[in-house]
Amino acid sequence: MLGPLEALPERLTVALAWRAVVADRVRSGQAARVQTLAELQVRVERRSSVLRVIASDAADAPSTLLEITFSADERMGFRLTENGRTQVFTHDRVVRHPALSAVLRLIADEVDMAKPLSKALLPFLCRSLLVYVARMATPVPLPRWGRPLRDLRIERALKLLNADISKRWTVELLARAVGLSRPAFARQFMRVLGLSPIRYLTQRRMQVAAALLLDSDAALAEVASRVGYDSEFAFNRAFKRHYRMPPGEYRQRSASVAYTPIRMAA
């Protein structure tokens, strides 16, 4: 079992990876919901082998109730109830989503290591978790003003990209496919999503690559090919730039670092 100091390098790596993911979402305007969610009231319950973090937007009859459970057998998950609808995220479901895993790890570290708990940080981390849950059900990213996409040509371009991310897409090729000039398409794409078409494609490729690394035993060369890279070297370089670690290390750490035993408080 790792003590707090021994675990710091691993926890720092997870935190850096999560910070990179958040930075991407902020640049694309997708983290705005963190600021619009109602303030959450958070309490912590400790038992002999279970640590629970409970967050809600009201003490009585809350419309949002988040119940996170960390157990001594290295498993964690949560239940989210919003407006009467409940979603259950088991350990196996959480491990397939690096962002959820990283946020939960940070929540565990805050509860486990911070004395006293931060009244600002812990609610923020819980709200961040809700943002990532909301994004899981949104296959097409939202524009910066937070409303559904209105430009059908940009929606068409996103569908083309998502349908075949391994294709050698260029801005000119996409523009031609949706009936726009290259400059007009690039400007409109940036206006709607807040990032360039190639930047979006790179992010999407990295997300798919991360999922393949976690959910399959595919070799790195195969993963690289499936997300549009001709060489494993080019894929490794792009992946490391995005996640701050090479894909092989990411696969190993995602299977272990996010779920190292939690030092339960007495």
GUDREN-125356 format. One line per 3 residues: their letters; for each residue x, y, z of N, C-alpha, C. Coordinates in Angstrom, 2 decimals, always signed. Layout:
<lodos>
a> X,Y,Z,X,Y,Z,X,Y,Z; ...
</lodos>
This chain:
<lodos>
mlg> +0.85,-1.19,+0.00,+0.00,+0.00,+0.00,+0.89,+1.24,+0.00; +0.56,+2.18,-0.85,+1.38,+3.38,-0.98,+1.01,+4.40,+0.07; +2.03,+4.98,+0.72,+1.81,+6.10,+1.60,+1.65,+7.36,+0.79
ple> +1.28,+8.48,+1.44,+1.02,+9.70,+0.69,+2.23,+10.21,-0.07; +3.43,+10.11,+0.52,+4.61,+10.63,-0.18,+5.03,+9.71,-1.30; +4.94,+8.38,-1.08,+5.32,+7.43,-2.12,+4.38,+7.54,-3.32
alp> +3.13,+7.89,-3.07,+2.14,+7.93,-4.14,+2.16,+9.24,-4.90; +2.87,+10.25,-4.40,+2.82,+11.56,-5.02,+3.24,+11.56,-6.49; +4.35,+10.90,-6.91,+4.70,+10.93,-8.32,+3.60,+10.39,-9.21
erl> +2.98,+9.28,-8.81,+1.91,+8.71,-9.61,+0.70,+9.64,-9.63; +0.37,+10.19,-8.46,-0.78,+11.07,-8.39,-0.55,+12.35,-9.18; +0.69,+12.82,-9.18,+1.01,+14.01,-9.95,+0.84,+13.75,-11.44
tva> +1.25,+12.55,-11.89,+1.08,+12.21,-13.30,-0.38,+12.22,-13.68; -1.23,+11.62,-12.84,-2.66,+11.62,-13.12,-3.19,+13.04,-13.12; -2.76,+13.85,-12.16,-3.24,+15.23,-12.10,-2.84,+16.01,-13.33
law> -1.61,+15.82,-13.80,-1.16,+16.52,-14.99,-1.95,+16.09,-16.22; -2.22,+14.78,-16.32,-3.01,+14.31,-17.46,-4.41,+14.90,-17.41; -5.00,+14.93,-16.21,-6.35,+15.48,-16.07,-6.34,+16.97,-16.39
rav> -5.29,+17.68,-15.95,-5.22,+19.11,-16.22,-5.13,+19.37,-17.72; -4.41,+18.50,-18.44,-4.32,+18.66,-19.88,-5.67,+18.45,-20.55; -6.41,+17.44,-20.05,-7.75,+17.21,-20.60,-8.65,+18.41,-20.34
vad> -8.61,+18.95,-19.10,-9.43,+20.11,-18.77,-9.07,+21.30,-19.65; -7.77,+21.49,-19.90,-7.34,+22.61,-20.72,-7.91,+22.51,-22.12; -7.94,+21.28,-22.66,-8.53,+21.10,-23.99,-10.00,+21.45,-23.98
rvr> -10.70,+21.03,-22.92,-12.14,+21.30,-22.87,-12.39,+22.80,-22.73; -11.56,+23.47,-21.92,-11.74,+24.91,-21.73,-11.52,+25.64,-23.04; -10.46,+25.22,-23.79,-10.19,+25.89,-25.05,-11.32,+25.69,-26.04
sgq> -12.03,+24.55,-25.97,-13.12,+24.30,-26.91,-14.47,+24.73,-26.35; -14.47,+25.38,-25.20,-15.70,+25.92,-24.64,-16.59,+24.89,-24.01; -16.06,+23.71,-23.66,-16.92,+22.65,-23.18,-16.89,+22.51,-21.67
aar> -16.13,+23.34,-20.96,-16.09,+23.25,-19.50,-16.92,+24.35,-18.87; -17.68,+25.08,-19.67,-18.43,+26.21,-19.13,-19.47,+25.78,-18.12; -19.93,+24.55,-18.22,-20.99,+24.12,-17.32,-20.52,+24.08,-15.88
vqt> -19.21,+23.96,-15.66,-18.69,+23.96,-14.29,-19.11,+25.24,-13.58; -19.15,+26.34,-14.31,-19.44,+27.62,-13.70,-20.93,+27.87,-13.56; -21.76,+27.10,-14.30,-23.19,+27.34,-14.28,-23.94,+26.39,-13.36
lae> -23.30,+25.32,-12.91,-23.96,+24.39,-12.01,-24.19,+25.04,-10.65; -25.26,+24.61,-10.02,-25.54,+25.11,-8.68,-24.43,+24.67,-7.73; -24.24,+25.46,-6.68,-23.24,+25.08,-5.68,-23.62,+23.76,-5.03
lqv> -22.63,+22.94,-4.80,-22.87,+21.63,-4.21,-22.45,+21.63,-2.74; -23.25,+20.97,-1.94,-22.92,+20.73,-0.54,-22.31,+19.33,-0.44; -21.12,+19.25,+0.13,-20.38,+17.99,+0.13,-20.13,+17.53,+1.56
rve> -20.35,+16.26,+1.79,-20.00,+15.68,+3.09,-19.27,+14.36,+2.85; -18.48,+13.96,+3.82,-17.66,+12.76,+3.71,-18.04,+11.80,+4.81; -18.20,+10.52,+4.45,-18.51,+9.48,+5.42,-17.41,+8.43,+5.37
rrs> -16.82,+8.11,+6.51,-15.76,+7.13,+6.60,-16.23,+5.93,+7.41; -15.98,+4.76,+6.84,-16.24,+3.52,+7.56,-14.96,+2.69,+7.54; -15.00,+1.51,+8.11,-13.78,+0.73,+8.25,-13.13,+0.41,+6.91
svl> -13.91,+0.11,+5.89,-13.33,-0.27,+4.59,-13.91,+0.52,+3.43; -14.72,+1.52,+3.71,-15.37,+2.28,+2.64,-15.30,+3.77,+2.94; -15.01,+4.53,+1.92,-15.01,+5.99,+2.01,-16.07,+6.50,+1.04
rvi> -16.99,+7.32,+1.53,-18.06,+7.84,+0.69,-18.01,+9.36,+0.67; -18.18,+9.92,-0.52,-18.29,+11.36,-0.71,-19.65,+11.63,-1.32; -20.45,+12.44,-0.63,-21.82,+12.70,-1.06,-21.98,+14.19,-1.32
asd> -22.42,+14.52,-2.52,-22.59,+15.92,-2.91,-24.00,+16.12,-3.43; -24.63,+17.23,-3.04,-25.98,+17.53,-3.50,-26.15,+19.04,-3.61; -27.15,+19.45,-4.39,-27.39,+20.88,-4.56,-28.37,+21.44,-3.54
aad> -28.87,+20.59,-2.65,-29.77,+21.05,-1.59,-29.82,+19.99,-0.51; -30.01,+20.43,+0.72,-30.06,+19.48,+1.83,-31.34,+18.65,+1.77; -32.47,+19.29,+1.41,-33.75,+18.61,+1.33,-34.20,+18.52,-0.12
aps> -34.63,+17.34,-0.54,-35.14,+17.10,-1.89,-34.22,+17.66,-2.96; -32.96,+17.21,-3.01,-32.03,+17.74,-4.01,-32.40,+17.28,-5.42; -32.17,+18.14,-6.41,-32.38,+17.74,-7.80,-31.15,+17.04,-8.35
tll> -29.99,+17.26,-7.70,-28.76,+16.59,-8.09,-28.15,+15.95,-6.85; -27.92,+14.64,-6.93,-27.32,+13.90,-5.82,-26.21,+13.01,-6.38; -25.00,+13.24,-5.92,-23.83,+12.48,-6.36,-23.29,+11.69,-5.18
eit> -23.20,+10.38,-5.32,-22.72,+9.51,-4.26,-21.52,+8.72,-4.77; -20.34,+9.04,-4.27,-19.09,+8.42,-4.72,-18.62,+7.45,-3.64; -18.22,+6.26,-4.05,-17.76,+5.25,-3.10,-16.36,+4.77,-3.47
fsa> -15.46,+4.80,-2.50,-14.11,+4.25,-2.64,-14.00,+3.10,-1.63; -13.57,+1.95,-2.08,-13.44,+0.82,-1.17,-11.99,+0.43,-1.01; -11.69,-0.30,+0.06,-10.32,-0.68,+0.37,-9.78,-1.73,-0.60
der> -10.65,-2.35,-1.40,-10.18,-3.35,-2.37,-9.86,-2.73,-3.72; -9.52,-1.43,-3.70,-9.03,-0.71,-4.87,-10.11,-0.42,-5.91; -11.37,-0.45,-5.53,-12.44,-0.18,-6.46,-13.13,+1.14,-6.11
mgf> -13.67,+1.78,-7.13,-14.41,+3.01,-6.90,-15.47,+3.16,-7.97; -16.53,+3.86,-7.62,-17.63,+4.09,-8.54,-18.53,+5.15,-7.95; -19.59,+5.48,-8.67,-20.50,+6.48,-8.14,-21.89,+6.33,-8.74
rlt> -22.84,+6.90,-8.03,-24.24,+6.94,-8.47,-24.64,+8.41,-8.59; -25.25,+8.75,-9.71,-25.66,+10.13,-9.95,-27.15,+10.17,-10.23; -27.87,+10.96,-9.42,-29.31,+11.16,-9.61,-29.55,+12.62,-9.94
eng> -30.13,+12.87,-11.11,-30.46,+14.22,-11.54,-31.90,+14.27,-11.99; -32.68,+15.11,-11.31,-34.10,+15.28,-11.66,-34.84,+13.95,-11.74; -34.57,+13.08,-10.78,-35.27,+11.81,-10.69,-34.67,+10.69,-11.54
rtq> -33.69,+10.98,-12.36,-33.07,+9.96,-13.22,-31.73,+9.55,-12.62; -31.54,+8.24,-12.44,-30.34,+7.74,-11.78,-29.44,+7.00,-12.77; -28.15,+7.31,-12.71,-27.15,+6.59,-13.49,-26.14,+5.97,-12.52
vft> -25.77,+4.73,-12.78,-24.81,+4.04,-11.94,-23.52,+3.82,-12.73; -22.41,+4.28,-12.17,-21.11,+4.12,-12.80,-20.29,+3.16,-11.95; -20.26,+1.91,-12.39,-19.51,+0.89,-11.67,-18.01,+1.10,-11.90
hdr> -17.21,+0.38,-11.14,-15.76,+0.46,-11.31,-15.37,+0.13,-12.75; -15.95,-0.93,-13.31,-15.60,-1.35,-14.67,-15.97,-0.27,-15.69; -17.05,+0.44,-15.43,-17.45,+1.51,-16.35,-16.52,+2.71,-16.21
vvr> -16.15,+3.02,-14.99,-15.28,+4.17,-14.74,-13.91,+3.98,-15.38; -13.36,+2.76,-15.30,-12.00,+2.55,-15.80,-11.89,+2.76,-17.30; -13.00,+2.74,-18.00,-12.96,+2.96,-19.45,-12.94,+4.44,-19.82
hpa> -13.02,+5.32,-18.82,-13.05,+6.76,-19.08,-11.95,+7.44,-18.28; -10.82,+7.75,-18.92,-9.69,+8.34,-18.20,-10.02,+9.61,-17.44; -10.89,+10.46,-18.02,-11.21,+11.73,-17.33,-11.95,+11.46,-16.03
lsa> -12.94,+10.56,-16.06,-13.67,+10.22,-14.84,-12.72,+9.64,-13.80; -11.84,+8.74,-14.25,-10.89,+8.11,-13.34,-10.01,+9.14,-12.67; -9.50,+10.09,-13.46,-8.58,+11.08,-12.92,-9.26,+12.00,-11.91
vlr> -10.49,+12.42,-12.22,-11.21,+13.30,-11.29,-11.52,+12.57,-10.00; -11.93,+11.32,-10.08,-12.20,+10.54,-8.87,-10.93,+10.36,-8.04; -9.80,+10.17,-8.73,-8.53,+10.02,-8.00,-8.20,+11.30,-7.23
lia> -8.44,+12.44,-7.88,-8.17,+13.72,-7.22,-9.11,+13.94,-6.04; -10.36,+13.53,-6.19,-11.31,+13.63,-5.08,-10.84,+12.77,-3.91; -10.41,+11.55,-4.21,-9.92,+10.66,-3.15,-8.70,+11.25,-2.46
dev> -7.80,+11.82,-3.25,-6.60,+12.42,-2.66,-6.95,+13.62,-1.78; -7.89,+14.44,-2.23,-8.28,+15.60,-1.43,-8.87,+15.17,-0.10; -9.73,+14.16,-0.13,-10.35,+13.68,+1.11,-9.32,+13.01,+2.00
dma> -8.41,+12.27,+1.37,-7.47,+11.45,+2.12,-6.29,+12.24,+2.69; -5.84,+13.26,+1.95,-4.59,+13.92,+2.30,-4.76,+15.33,+2.85; -5.82,+16.03,+2.46,-5.97,+17.43,+2.86,-6.50,+17.53,+4.29
kpl> -5.82,+18.27,+5.10,-6.23,+18.50,+6.48,-6.13,+20.00,+6.79; -7.22,+20.74,+6.86,-8.60,+20.26,+6.67,-8.97,+20.21,+5.20; -10.17,+19.70,+4.91,-10.66,+19.65,+3.54,-10.89,+21.06,+3.01
ska> -10.64,+21.24,+1.72,-10.88,+22.53,+1.09,-12.36,+22.66,+0.77; -12.98,+23.71,+1.30,-14.40,+23.94,+1.04,-14.65,+24.40,-0.38; -13.60,+24.83,-1.07,-13.74,+25.29,-2.45,-13.38,+24.19,-3.45
llp> -12.28,+23.46,-3.19,-11.79,+22.50,-4.16,-12.68,+21.27,-4.29; -13.11,+20.70,-3.17,-13.88,+19.46,-3.24,-15.20,+19.64,-4.00; -16.00,+20.69,-3.74,-17.21,+20.90,-4.55,-16.88,+21.13,-6.03
flc> -15.77,+21.83,-6.30,-15.39,+22.05,-7.69,-15.07,+20.74,-8.40; -14.34,+19.85,-7.73,-14.03,+18.56,-8.33,-15.29,+17.75,-8.58; -16.24,+17.81,-7.67,-17.51,+17.10,-7.86,-18.28,+17.68,-9.04
rsl> -18.27,+19.01,-9.17,-18.94,+19.62,-10.32,-18.23,+19.25,-11.62; -16.91,+19.16,-11.57,-16.16,+18.74,-12.75,-16.55,+17.34,-13.18; -16.77,+16.46,-12.21,-17.20,+15.10,-12.52,-18.54,+15.12,-13.25
lvy> -19.46,+16.00,-12.81,-20.76,+16.10,-13.47,-20.62,+16.58,-14.91; -19.67,+17.47,-15.14,-19.45,+17.96,-16.51,-19.02,+16.82,-17.42; -18.09,+16.00,-16.95,-17.62,+14.89,-17.78,-18.72,+13.85,-18.01
var> -19.56,+13.64,-17.02,-20.69,+12.73,-17.22,-21.62,+13.28,-18.31; -21.89,+14.58,-18.26,-22.76,+15.20,-19.26,-22.15,+15.08,-20.66; -20.83,+15.22,-20.74,-20.17,+15.14,-22.05,-20.23,+13.75,-22.64
mat> -20.33,+12.72,-21.81,-20.39,+11.35,-22.31,-21.61,+11.12,-23.19; -22.69,+11.85,-22.93,-23.92,+11.69,-23.70,-24.02,+12.71,-24.83; -22.92,+13.43,-25.12,-22.94,+14.46,-26.15,-21.89,+14.12,-27.19
pvp> -22.23,+13.30,-28.22,-21.24,+12.89,-29.19,-20.69,+14.02,-30.04; -21.51,+15.05,-30.29,-21.05,+16.21,-31.05,-20.80,+17.34,-30.07; -19.60,+17.91,-30.06,-19.29,+18.94,-29.06,-20.17,+20.15,-29.22
lpr> -20.35,+20.86,-28.10,-21.16,+22.07,-28.09,-20.33,+23.29,-28.43; -20.92,+24.27,-29.08,-20.19,+25.50,-29.35,-19.98,+26.30,-28.09; -19.24,+27.39,-28.19,-18.84,+28.12,-27.00,-20.01,+28.74,-26.25
wgr> -21.13,+29.01,-26.93,-22.24,+29.63,-26.20,-23.15,+28.59,-25.56; -22.85,+27.29,-25.70,-23.54,+26.27,-24.94,-24.85,+25.79,-25.53; -25.19,+26.19,-26.77,-26.41,+25.72,-27.41,-26.05,+24.67,-28.46
plr> -27.01,+23.84,-28.87,-26.71,+22.85,-29.89,-26.22,+23.53,-31.17; -25.44,+22.79,-31.95,-24.94,+23.34,-33.21,-26.07,+23.71,-34.14; -25.94,+24.85,-34.83,-26.96,+25.30,-35.75,-26.49,+25.26,-37.19
dlr> -25.19,+25.20,-37.41,-24.67,+25.19,-38.76,-24.62,+23.75,-39.26; -25.50,+23.43,-40.20,-25.61,+22.06,-40.68,-24.35,+21.62,-41.40; -23.63,+22.57,-42.00,-22.41,+22.20,-42.72,-21.30,+21.80,-41.74
ier> -21.24,+22.47,-40.59,-20.25,+22.08,-39.59,-20.64,+20.74,-38.96; -21.92,+20.54,-38.74,-22.37,+19.24,-38.23,-22.00,+18.14,-39.21; -22.18,+18.41,-40.49,-21.83,+17.43,-41.51,-20.33,+17.13,-41.47
alk> -19.52,+18.15,-41.32,-18.08,+17.96,-41.25,-17.69,+17.11,-40.04; -18.34,+17.36,-38.90,-18.05,+16.57,-37.71,-18.43,+15.10,-37.90; -19.55,+14.88,-38.55,-19.96,+13.50,-38.80,-18.97,+12.79,-39.71
lln> -18.47,+13.51,-40.73,-17.49,+12.93,-41.62,-16.20,+12.58,-40.87; -15.74,+13.49,-40.03,-14.53,+13.26,-39.26,-14.70,+12.07,-38.31; -15.80,+12.06,-37.58,-16.02,+11.01,-36.59,-16.24,+9.65,-37.23
adi> -16.78,+9.64,-38.45,-17.05,+8.38,-39.12,-15.78,+7.71,-39.62; -14.74,+8.49,-39.89,-13.50,+7.91,-40.43,-12.31,+8.76,-39.97; -11.93,+8.60,-38.71,-10.84,+9.43,-38.18,-9.48,+8.99,-38.70
skr> -9.40,+7.80,-39.31,-8.12,+7.33,-39.83,-7.81,+7.91,-41.21; -8.79,+8.54,-41.83,-8.58,+9.11,-43.16,-7.64,+10.31,-43.09; -6.92,+10.56,-44.16,-5.99,+11.70,-44.20,-6.77,+12.97,-44.53
wtv> -7.47,+13.46,-43.54,-8.29,+14.65,-43.74,-7.42,+15.90,-43.82; -7.85,+16.83,-44.65,-7.28,+18.16,-44.69,-8.42,+19.16,-44.60; -8.11,+20.39,-44.25,-9.15,+21.42,-44.18,-9.79,+21.61,-45.55
ell> -8.99,+21.58,-46.59,-9.52,+21.75,-47.94,-10.46,+20.62,-48.32; -10.10,+19.40,-47.96,-10.95,+18.25,-48.28,-12.28,+18.33,-47.55; -12.26,+18.70,-46.28,-13.49,+18.84,-45.51,-14.35,+19.98,-46.06
ara> -13.72,+21.09,-46.37,-14.46,+22.24,-46.90,-15.17,+21.87,-48.19; -14.47,+21.15,-49.05,-15.07,+20.74,-50.32,-16.23,+19.78,-50.08; -16.11,+18.92,-49.08,-17.15,+17.93,-48.81,-18.45,+18.57,-48.32
vgl> -18.35,+19.74,-47.69,-19.55,+20.40,-47.15,-19.95,+21.63,-47.96; -19.26,+21.86,-49.10,-19.66,+22.92,-49.99,-19.26,+24.32,-49.59; -18.10,+24.46,-48.93,-17.60,+25.77,-48.54,-16.18,+25.95,-49.06
srp> -15.78,+27.20,-49.18,-14.38,+27.45,-49.50,-13.54,+27.13,-48.27; -12.26,+26.90,-48.48,-11.39,+26.55,-47.37,-11.36,+27.64,-46.30; -11.15,+28.91,-46.65,-11.12,+29.95,-45.61,-12.45,+30.09,-44.87
afa> -13.56,+30.04,-45.62,-14.88,+30.19,-44.99,-15.16,+29.03,-44.04; -14.79,+27.83,-44.46,-15.01,+26.66,-43.60,-14.16,+26.75,-42.33; -12.90,+27.11,-42.48,-12.01,+27.20,-41.31,-12.52,+28.24,-40.32
rqf> -12.98,+29.38,-40.83,-13.50,+30.43,-39.94,-14.76,+29.98,-39.22; -15.67,+29.34,-39.96,-16.93,+28.92,-39.36,-16.72,+27.81,-38.34; -15.83,+26.89,-38.65,-15.52,+25.80,-37.71,-14.96,+26.37,-36.41
mrv> -14.04,+27.31,-36.53,-13.45,+27.94,-35.36,-14.50,+28.72,-34.57; -15.39,+29.40,-35.26,-16.43,+30.19,-34.58,-17.37,+29.29,-33.80; -17.73,+28.16,-34.36,-18.71,+27.29,-33.73,-18.09,+26.47,-32.60
lgl> -16.91,+25.90,-32.81,-16.33,+25.00,-31.81,-15.21,+25.61,-30.99; -14.64,+26.70,-31.46,-13.56,+27.31,-30.71,-12.21,+26.66,-30.92; -12.07,+25.78,-31.90,-10.80,+25.17,-32.24,-10.81,+24.83,-33.72
spi> -9.64,+24.64,-34.29,-9.54,+24.40,-35.73,-9.98,+22.98,-36.07; -10.30,+22.71,-37.35,-10.69,+21.34,-37.74,-9.60,+20.31,-37.44; -8.35,+20.66,-37.71,-7.27,+19.70,-37.47,-7.06,+19.48,-35.98
ryl> -7.20,+20.54,-35.19,-7.09,+20.40,-33.74,-8.19,+19.48,-33.21; -9.41,+19.68,-33.72,-10.52,+18.80,-33.32,-10.21,+17.36,-33.70; -9.74,+17.14,-34.92,-9.43,+15.79,-35.38,-8.37,+15.14,-34.50
tqr> -7.35,+15.90,-34.15,-6.29,+15.37,-33.29,-6.84,+14.97,-31.94; -7.67,+15.82,-31.34,-8.28,+15.49,-30.04,-9.12,+14.23,-30.16; -9.90,+14.14,-31.22,-10.77,+12.97,-31.39,-9.93,+11.71,-31.55
rmq> -8.86,+11.80,-32.32,-8.00,+10.64,-32.50,-7.39,+10.20,-31.17; -6.98,+11.15,-30.35,-6.39,+10.80,-29.07,-7.41,+10.17,-28.14; -8.66,+10.66,-28.18,-9.71,+10.07,-27.35,-9.98,+8.63,-27.76
vaa> -10.07,+8.38,-29.07,-10.30,+7.02,-29.56,-9.10,+6.13,-29.24; -7.90,+6.67,-29.40,-6.70,+5.89,-29.10,-6.67,+5.50,-27.62; -7.01,+6.44,-26.75,-7.03,+6.14,-25.32,-8.03,+5.03,-25.01
all> -9.20,+5.09,-25.64,-10.21,+4.05,-25.42,-9.71,+2.69,-25.91; -9.04,+2.67,-27.07,-8.50,+1.41,-27.59,-7.43,+0.85,-26.66; -6.61,+1.71,-26.10,-5.57,+1.26,-25.18,-6.16,+0.63,-23.94
lds> -7.28,+1.17,-23.47,-7.91,+0.66,-22.25,-8.78,-0.55,-22.51; -9.47,-0.56,-23.65,-10.51,-1.57,-23.88,-10.08,-2.74,-24.75; -8.86,-2.72,-25.26,-8.42,-3.80,-26.14,-6.97,-4.14,-25.87
daa> -6.53,-5.26,-26.45,-5.15,-5.67,-26.34,-4.38,-5.36,-27.62; -4.93,-4.46,-28.43,-4.31,-4.13,-29.70,-2.90,-3.58,-29.50; -1.99,-3.99,-30.38,-0.62,-3.48,-30.32,-0.61,-1.99,-30.64
lae> +0.43,-1.31,-30.20,+0.50,+0.14,-30.42,+0.49,+0.47,-31.91; +1.13,-0.34,-32.72,+1.14,-0.09,-34.17,-0.27,-0.17,-34.74; -1.06,-1.12,-34.25,-2.44,-1.26,-34.72,-3.29,-0.07,-34.27
vas> -3.12,+0.34,-33.01,-3.86,+1.51,-32.52,-3.50,+2.73,-33.35; -2.21,+2.90,-33.62,-1.76,+4.04,-34.43,-2.44,+4.04,-35.79; -2.49,+2.89,-36.43,-3.10,+2.80,-37.75,-4.59,+3.09,-37.71
rvg> -5.26,+2.61,-36.67,-6.72,+2.79,-36.58,-7.13,+4.22,-36.32; -6.20,+5.04,-35.81,-6.54,+6.44,-35.58,-5.82,+7.37,-36.54; -5.29,+6.80,-37.64,-4.82,+7.65,-38.72,-3.35,+8.00,-38.75
yds> -2.50,+7.23,-38.05,-1.07,+7.52,-38.06,-0.33,+6.42,-38.83; +0.55,+6.85,-39.73,+1.28,+5.90,-40.57,+2.38,+5.17,-39.82; +2.89,+5.78,-38.78,+3.98,+5.15,-38.04,+3.70,+5.18,-36.55
efa> +4.22,+4.19,-35.85,+4.08,+4.14,-34.40,+4.82,+5.30,-33.74; +5.92,+5.72,-34.36,+6.69,+6.83,-33.81,+5.88,+8.12,-33.81; +5.23,+8.41,-34.95,+4.42,+9.63,-35.04,+3.26,+9.59,-34.06
fnr> +2.66,+8.40,-33.91,+1.55,+8.25,-32.96,+2.03,+8.46,-31.53; +3.17,+7.85,-31.18,+3.71,+8.02,-29.83,+3.96,+9.49,-29.51; +4.51,+10.20,-30.47,+4.83,+11.61,-30.25,+3.56,+12.43,-30.04
afk> +2.52,+12.17,-30.88,+1.26,+12.91,-30.76,+0.56,+12.56,-29.45; +0.58,+11.29,-29.08,-0.09,+10.86,-27.86,+0.59,+11.46,-26.63; +1.90,+11.47,-26.64,+2.64,+12.03,-25.50,+2.40,+13.52,-25.37
rhy> +2.30,+14.21,-26.51,+2.02,+15.64,-26.47,+0.64,+15.90,-25.87; -0.32,+15.02,-26.15,-1.69,+15.23,-25.69,-1.89,+14.82,-24.24; -1.37,+13.64,-23.85,-1.62,+13.09,-22.52,-0.43,+13.20,-21.57
rmp> +0.68,+13.79,-22.04,+1.86,+14.00,-21.21,+2.56,+12.70,-20.81; +2.28,+11.62,-21.56,+2.98,+10.36,-21.34,+2.81,+9.50,-22.59; +3.74,+8.60,-22.89,+3.61,+7.74,-24.08,+2.47,+6.75,-23.91
pge> +1.94,+6.23,-25.02,+0.76,+5.35,-24.94,+1.00,+4.07,-24.14; +2.20,+3.50,-24.24,+2.45,+2.28,-23.47,+2.37,+2.53,-21.98; +2.94,+3.62,-21.53,+2.88,+3.98,-20.11,+1.46,+4.32,-19.71
yrq> +0.73,+5.01,-20.60,-0.67,+5.37,-20.32,-1.49,+4.10,-20.08; -1.29,+3.09,-20.92,-2.04,+1.84,-20.77,-1.74,+1.19,-19.43; -0.48,+1.17,-19.04,-0.10,+0.55,-17.78,-0.62,+1.35,-16.59
rsa> -0.46,+2.67,-16.63,-0.88,+3.50,-15.50,-2.39,+3.52,-15.36; -3.12,+3.51,-16.48,-4.57,+3.54,-16.41,-5.11,+2.28,-15.77; -4.34,+1.20,-15.86,-4.77,-0.05,-15.25,-4.40,-0.15,-13.78
sva> -3.49,+0.75,-13.33,-3.03,+0.62,-11.96,-3.04,+1.92,-11.17; -2.53,+3.02,-11.76,-2.36,+4.25,-10.99,-3.67,+4.80,-10.49; -4.68,+4.83,-11.38,-5.96,+5.42,-10.98,-6.64,+4.61,-9.90
ytp> -6.15,+3.39,-9.66,-6.86,+2.53,-8.72,-5.92,+1.93,-7.69; -4.86,+2.66,-7.34,-4.01,+2.22,-6.27,-4.79,+2.28,-4.96; -4.45,+1.43,-3.99,-5.24,+1.41,-2.76,-5.30,+2.77,-2.10
irm> -6.43,+3.10,-1.58,-6.64,+4.37,-0.90,-6.25,+4.20,+0.57; -5.44,+5.09,+1.06,-5.06,+5.02,+2.48,-6.23,+5.50,+3.31; -6.96,+4.59,+3.86,-8.18,+4.93,+4.60,-7.82,+5.62,+5.90
aa> -8.52,+6.72,+6.16,-8.31,+7.43,+7.42,-8.92,+6.64,+8.57; -8.32,+6.79,+9.70,-8.83,+6.04,+10.86,-10.15,+6.64,+11.32
</lodos>
